[in-house]
Amino acid sequence: MTRIDDLDAKIITLLRPDGRRSNVEIARDLGVAEGTVRKRIERLVRDQVIQIGAWADPLKIGYQDYINMELQVRMRDIEGVAQRLAKLPEIFFLGLCTGRAQIFAGCCFRSNEHFFEFMTKHLARIPGIQGISTSSITTILKREHSFPALPLTVPDGDGAAAGTDATTGTRHVRRTAPRAGAGRLERHTHDALVPRTRPASGSQRRG
């Protein structure tokens, strides 16, 4: 798992509202060298921690409907079905899940006719799918494409979290009180509402 420190988190936070922000400006705001920022961003992109590009609003580029799908799939066919689904451009989010369905998919369609064609000419031809439950998103109340960046600290015994300050190199230990239920990891899904059919346009970063 890729770990980010305090400086990584601060760089990501500054890039969130504007991915075109220059390395020089970020370095000035954080009090570090421009080369440090440039290398950090290159590593974060290379490790797929962040992506820098243009995010289009599907509803403004010809798409009309958001559809969530829960697919019941034979256990032995899950991976094969998922691989075929991942190649379909209408699907922008795909994941294996627990519960009544084995695969969850988020999709965008241009029209009801497009949705019908997808169901009858694409999904119907994938062996292993035993059932599909769909729901249509009628109103979008919130849509975010980014998450707050939190530095990852490593426990150092007895509730202490140890780390190294990215700018000064100083070793620090932060004491934390035990909490009920600590150690339980909750996973959340990210609903990136951008279809794979969007134009491959991107923003060139300024150095």
N, C-alpha and C positions, 0 to 999 in steps of 0.2 A: 504494500500500500504506500502510495506517495504521501510524504509528510510535508507540511508547509510550516514555516516559522513565522515570527511576528512581522518580519520585513515582507515576506511573500504575501501575507494577509493584507498588509497595508497597500501594497502595489495593486493587488486584485481589487481592493475597495476603491482605489482611485480610478481604475479602468472601467469599473462597472457602469457609471453613467455615460462614459465616452471612451470607447475603445481606440479612438484616434489620438488620444492624448499623448504628447511626445514624451520620450524617455527623459529629455532634459528637464521638462516641467515636473515630472514625477520625482526625479532625483533632487531637484531644488526643494520641493515640498517636504521630502523625507530627510533631507540633509545627508545624502549619500552620493557616491560618484555615479555619473551617467552610465559608465561601463557596468557597474554593479546591477543597475536596473535593467540594462539591456540583456545581460546574461541570465538574470532571474526570469525575465519574461520569455526568453528563448527556451529555458528549461521547463517552465510551466506549460508552454505550448507543446513542446516535444513530449512531455509526460502526459499530455491530454488532461491537465488540470484545468486549463482554460482554453477557450476558442475565441478568436477575434475575427469578426466578420459582420455582415449585414443580416439582420433578422427582419424578415418581412411579415406583415400582418396578413394571414391567409385570407381574411375577409375583404381585404383591399386589393388582392391580386387574382380575384376570380373564383375563390372558394366560397361556398355557401353554407356547408353543413359540417359540424364536428360530430363524429360518431365514436362512442366507446364500444368496444367489443370484448366479450368474454367467450373464449373458445374452449369447449370440452374436447380433449384429445386423448386418444389411446396412449397409455404410458410409454409403450415402446416406440411411438411415433413422435413424441414431443419435440425432440431436437430436430428431426427432419422437417416437421411442419414449421417450426420456428424459423429455420433457415430459409425456407421458401417464402414465408411471410415477410421476412426482413428485406427481400428484394423488391417488394411491391411499393411503388412510389407513393401511393395513397396513405401508407402507414408511416406516421412520424414518430410514434413511440411504441415499443414492443418489449414485453417482459414476461418471464415465467413467474407464476404466482401460486399461492396456496388457496384452498377453499374449493368452491364448487367448480371452478374452471382452472385449467392448467396454464392458459396463455391469455394475457391481457394486451389489447392493441388499441391505440388511439389513432383515428383516421380523419382525413379531410376530403370532402367531395365537392365537386362543382355544382351538382344538382341531384335530385332524386333519381334521375335516369342514370347518372354516373354511379351512384350508390348501387342501384339494381344491377348494372352491368358488372360491377366489382363482385357482388355476391354470387351471381349466376355464372359468370365466365372465368372468374379467378378462384375464389374460395371453393366453389363447388368442384373444382378439378384437383384439389389437394387431398390426397388420401390420408386417412387418419383422423380427420375432423369429424366428431360425432355430434356436435351440437354447437349452436352459436346464439348468444344472447346479446342484443344491441340496445343502446340507449342514445338518444339524441340530446346534445347540449343546446338548449333553447336560448339561454342568456348567460353571457360571460360577466361575472362580477369581479373577478381578479385574475390577472395573468402576469406572471413574473418569469423572466428568463434567467434570473441569477439568484444566488444565495449569498448571505453574509459569509465572508471568509473568516474562519476561526483557526488560529494557529493550534497545531496538535502538540500537546504536552505529554511527556512520558512519566508515569508514576515513579517516584523515587523512594517509596517505602513510607508507611504510616501516614497515608493521606497527603504526602508531599508530591508536588509536580515539579520536575526539574527541566530546565531548558537553557538555551544560550541566546543572549540578546544578539540579533542579527547585525546590528550596526556597531556595537562595541565589543562583542565577543565575550562579554561578562557572563559568567555562570550564575544562574539565579535559581532559587528554590521557593516555590510558593506553597504554603500550608493550606490545606482545605479540610474542612470538617466532614466526616462521613455523613452521607445522606441515605435515608431509607430508599431501598430500591436501586442504589448505586450499582453500576456494573451492567445494568440492563440496557441493551442497545435497541433502539427503535429505528426502523427503516421507513423512510418516506420516499415517495416517488415524485419525480420531477416531470411535470406536464409541459414539455417544450412544444408549444403549439405552432410549429413551423413544418409544413409538408416538405418532403424530400424533392418535390418537383419545383421548388423555388429556384429562381435564377441564381447561378453560382457567382454572385457578385460579392465582393469583399472590400474591406477598407484597408488601404495601405497605411501602415504605421509610419509615422515620421520619427526619425531618429533624433 
